């Protein structure tokens, strides 16, 4: 599995400001003018859509963070389950013995 962010870009043609491109009868250049708006979005490249601990969407952030993205990254285990960084750290630190994945109960190890 590729642990990365998937970026999606789109260019949307909003409106055309002048009509037909070309030369007028007077020989002046009347090129078309366009207004463009660019739209971008991102999503985490994960099998699941929500964190198995806090149940918040991966496109959002964990309850401890205010904004999604680099400050609230996803962390994968060797079992390929993904969680918000802060959620899995709390989970691992709350375990009295060896930590296990909250989803499959296998021994938790961070994927490198």
Helices and strands as residue ranges (DSSP letters): E 5-16, E 34-44, E 74-76, E 82-84, H 85-94
